[in-house]
């Protein structure tokens, strides 16, 4: 089993990804709001924010949080799920397109093991 994690700041891709995953037979995905390190430092720092962080907030003050999709998969399902994400989000090789990775799961509860 593996945990697939996809983090994006393109919120408009999240629902289409979830719908396509469901259509392809994947179940149990979770979406979590998250925040990148630079954004968190600029908001929570007692020091004055860096010039770049300050400019970023000025240019885009209503920027929403990032979205993280979590999905537990059998090893043989990982490639197909990644293809689904690429089909909606495009390549993640370009800057500012998000990240995707998997981590092995050695123990789980509450997930069907068939």
C-alpha positions in Angstrom: 0.0 0.0 0.0 1.1 3.6 -0.6 -0.2 7.0 0.3 -0.4 9.3 -2.7 0.0 13.0 -1.9 -0.8 15.7 -4.4 -0.4 19.4 -3.3 -1.6 22.2 -5.6 -2.4 25.8 -5.5 -4.7 25.4 -8.5 -7.9 24.9 -6.6 -9.9 24.7 -9.9 -8.3 21.3 -10.6 -9.2 19.6 -7.3 -12.9 18.8 -7.9 -12.2 17.6 -11.5 -9.4 15.3 -10.2 -11.7 13.9 -7.4 -14.5 13.3 -9.9 -12.2 11.5 -12.4 -10.6 9.4 -9.6 -14.1 8.3 -8.5 -15.1 7.6 -12.1 -12.0 5.4 -12.4 -12.9 3.4 -9.3 -10.8 5.1 -6.7 -12.5 5.8 -3.4 -11.6 7.3 0.0 -9.6 10.3 -1.1 -9.3 13.2 1.3 -8.8 16.9 0.6 -6.9 19.0 3.2 -6.3 22.8 3.1 -2.6 23.5 3.5 -0.1 26.4 3.4 3.4 26.6 2.0 6.4 27.6 4.1 6.9 31.0 2.6 3.3 32.0 3.1 3.3 30.8 6.7 6.5 32.6 7.6 5.2 35.8 6.1 1.9 35.6 8.1 3.2 34.3 11.4 6.6 35.9 11.7 7.1 38.6 14.4 9.7 40.1 12.1 8.7 42.2 9.2 8.0 40.0 6.2 10.5 39.8 3.4 10.2 42.1 0.5 9.2 39.3 -1.8 6.6 37.9 0.5 5.2 41.4 1.0 5.0 42.0 -2.7 3.4 38.7 -3.3 0.6 39.5 -0.8 0.2 42.9 -2.4 -0.2 41.5 -5.9 -2.5 38.7 -4.8 -4.0 39.4 -1.4 -6.9 37.0 -1.7 -4.8 34.0 -2.6 -6.4 30.9 -1.2 -4.7 28.1 0.6 -3.2 25.2 -1.2 -5.1 21.9 -1.4 -3.6 18.5 -0.6 -5.2 15.3 -1.9 -4.5 12.2 0.1 -5.3 8.8 -1.3 -4.4 5.3 0.0 -3.7 2.9 -2.9 -2.5 -0.6 -3.6 0.9 -0.5 -5.2 -0.4 -1.6 -8.6 -2.9 1.3 -8.6 -0.4 4.2 -8.1 0.5 4.7 -11.8 -3.1 4.8 -12.9 -4.0 7.4 -10.2 -1.0 9.5 -11.2 -2.2 9.4 -14.8 -5.6 10.6 -13.7 -4.0 13.6 -11.9 -1.7 14.4 -14.9 -4.8 14.2 -17.2 -6.4 17.0 -15.2 -3.5 19.0 -13.8 -1.1 18.5 -16.6 2.6 18.0 -16.1 4.0 18.9 -12.7 7.5 19.5 -14.1 6.9 23.2 -14.6 7.3 25.7 -11.8 4.2 26.5 -9.7 2.2 23.5 -10.9 2.2 21.5 -7.6 3.9 18.4 -6.3 3.0 14.8 -6.2 4.7 11.9 -4.3 3.9 8.6 -2.6 5.1 7.1 0.7 4.9 3.5 1.6 2.3 2.4 4.2 3.3 -0.4 6.5 0.3 -0.4 8.7 -3.3 0.8 8.3 -6.7 0.5 9.8 -10.1 1.5 8.5 -9.2 0.8 4.9 -10.4 -2.2 3.0 -7.5 -4.6 2.4 -8.9 -6.7 -0.4 
